[in-house]
Amino acid sequence: MPACPPSCDVIGKENQPKSEVYDVVGSLCENNDKFAIERQLPPIDEKDIVVIHDTGAHGHAMGFQYNGRLRPKELMLRANGSVELIRRAETVEDYFVTYNFAPDSFVPSRG
């Protein structure tokens, strides 16, 4: 858990009462990532979008792919309320683009 937990919002419910308590979790880096613990938020329904602000190391800048996860797209929320795509989602091709080796075959010696 970060030293300064990020703020969270439920899109379209910013003005609703924060009547529920949730742990905001996900398998972004590890299967037990906890972004916010016992956070008061409005009721969250299936398909709601929860925005996690200031994710720190969980963002693209310090993200690492040791677990094979491709990094998601990044969106920027502008002061005027518009949203801009600032980085596309990675693809499988992106994951392997830096590999550069000649194919090799192992032939066991006999005898």
C-alpha positions in Angstrom: 0.0 0.0 0.0 1.4 3.4 -0.9 2.4 5.8 1.9 -0.1 8.3 0.6 -3.1 6.4 -0.7 -4.5 7.7 -4.0 -7.9 9.2 -4.2 -10.7 7.3 -6.0 -13.8 8.5 -7.9 -16.7 6.6 -9.5 -17.3 8.2 -12.8 -20.8 9.8 -12.9 -21.3 9.4 -9.2 -19.0 12.2 -7.9 -21.9 14.0 -6.2 -23.6 11.0 -4.7 -23.3 10.2 -1.0 -20.3 8.1 -0.1 -22.5 5.6 1.7 -20.4 2.4 1.1 -17.0 1.2 2.3 -14.8 -0.6 -0.2 -11.2 -1.9 -0.6 -10.1 -0.9 -4.1 -7.9 -3.8 -5.3 -6.8 -5.3 -8.5 -4.1 -7.5 -10.1 -2.2 -4.7 -11.8 1.2 -5.8 -10.7 0.5 -8.5 -8.1 -2.6 -10.5 -7.4 -3.1 -8.7 -4.1 -2.6 -5.0 -5.0 -4.5 -2.8 -2.7 -4.9 0.8 -3.9 -7.2 2.0 -1.2 -8.4 0.3 2.0 -11.7 1.0 3.7 -12.5 3.8 1.3 -15.9 5.5 1.5 -17.4 5.7 -2.0 -20.8 5.9 -3.5 -22.4 2.5 -4.3 -20.5 0.8 -7.1 -22.4 -1.2 -9.7 -21.2 -3.7 -12.3 -19.6 -1.8 -15.3 -19.0 1.4 -13.3 -15.7 3.0 -13.9 -13.5 3.6 -10.8 -10.8 6.1 -11.4 -7.6 5.7 -9.2 -5.8 9.0 -9.2 -2.0 9.2 -8.7 -1.2 5.5 -8.9 2.6 6.0 -8.7 4.6 2.9 -9.5 1.4 1.2 -10.8 1.5 3.6 -13.8 3.4 3.3 -17.0 6.5 5.2 -15.9 7.5 2.5 -13.3 5.5 -0.4 -14.6 7.4 -3.7 -15.1 6.4 -6.7 -17.1 8.0 -9.6 -15.2 4.6 -11.2 -14.9 3.8 -10.9 -18.6 1.0 -8.3 -18.2 0.7 -5.8 -21.0 0.4 -2.2 -19.9 -3.0 -0.6 -20.5 -3.8 2.6 -22.3 -3.4 5.8 -20.4 -5.9 8.6 -20.5 -5.4 12.2 -19.3 -8.3 14.0 -17.7 -7.9 17.7 -18.7 -8.9 20.6 -16.4 -11.8 21.4 -18.8 -13.2 17.9 -18.3 -12.1 16.5 -21.7 -10.3 13.1 -21.8 -7.3 12.5 -24.1 -5.6 9.2 -25.0 -1.9 9.8 -24.2 -0.6 6.2 -24.6 -2.2 3.3 -26.4 -2.5 -0.1 -24.8 0.4 -2.4 -25.5 0.0 -5.4 -27.7 1.7 -8.9 -27.7 3.8 -7.6 -30.6 5.1 -4.8 -28.3 6.0 -7.3 -25.7 8.3 -9.2 -28.0 9.6 -6.3 -30.2 13.0 -6.1 -28.5 13.9 -9.8 -28.9 16.6 -10.2 -31.5 18.3 -13.6 -31.8 18.9 -16.1 -34.5 17.0 -19.4 -34.2 19.1 -22.2 -32.9 18.6 -26.0 -32.7 19.8 -28.3 -30.0 21.2 -31.5 -31.4 22.3 -34.0 -28.7 25.6 -35.7 -29.3 25.5 -39.5 -29.7 28.0 -41.6 -27.8 
